[in-house]
Amino acid sequence: MNERIGYVMDQQRLALDSHLCFSLYACSRAIFRMYRPLLDDLNLTYPQYLVLLVLWDCEESSIKELSQVLSLDSGTLTPMLKRMEASGLLERSRSLEDERIVTVRITDKGRELQDRASCIPTSMIESSGLDLQQINTLNETIRTLMASVDNYR
């Protein structure tokens, strides 16, 4: 390979738009902007919405389980859960068998938000410009990538 071609290939690899990480980052920020007005109406942040999605599905969870499911460390999760508890959306309690385990349980007020939030997934799909099959395929590809990256550690 001649020197000029090698230089061009190196420059292409260094171009910002050729970096997968940047594409995912920029797309993620754009999606958060789409969520913002919907979540503002519910007085929720995106991570709080994720916690509620889990609790709407299973009623209660340990902080450790939430941390694993949401890929958030407990240092990020705990202060957020305290704020959500202060807002009346959930309750936290220590296990009687093992006080190191803190369980989070959705409250009636937190459950009431579920009906108001039910339009969010449809709104996001419609705003994306993709059909449901494309979104499912993309989501599966991203989950596969995430599993590969997690295995890299």
Residue pairs with C-beta under 8 A, 6 or more apart in sequence:
12 18
16 22
17 23
24 142
31 124
32 46
34 124
34 127
34 128
35 46
35 49
35 120
35 124
38 117
38 119
38 120
38 123
38 124
39 45
39 46
39 48
39 49
39 120
41 116
42 49
42 113
42 116
42 117
43 87
44 52
44 113
45 80
47 70
47 72
47 76
47 80
48 80
48 83
48 84
48 89
49 117
49 120
50 70
51 66
51 70
51 77
51 80
51 81
51 84
51 90
51 104
52 89
52 106
52 110
52 113
52 114
52 117
54 61
54 66
54 69
54 70
55 61
55 90
55 104
55 105
55 106
55 110
56 106
56 111
56 114
59 105
59 106
60 103
60 104
60 105
60 106
61 69
61 103
61 104
62 101
62 102
62 103
62 104
63 74
63 77
63 78
63 81
63 92
63 101
63 102
63 103
63 104
64 74
64 101
66 72
66 77
66 81
66 104
67 73
67 74
67 77
70 77
81 90
81 92
81 104
82 92
84 90
84 110
85 91
85 92
87 109
88 107
88 109
88 110
89 106
89 107
89 109
89 110
89 113
90 104
90 105
90 106
90 107
90 110
91 104
91 105
91 107
92 102
92 103
92 104
92 105
93 102
93 103
93 105
94 101
94 102
94 103
95 101
95 102
95 103
125 132
125 135
128 135
130 138
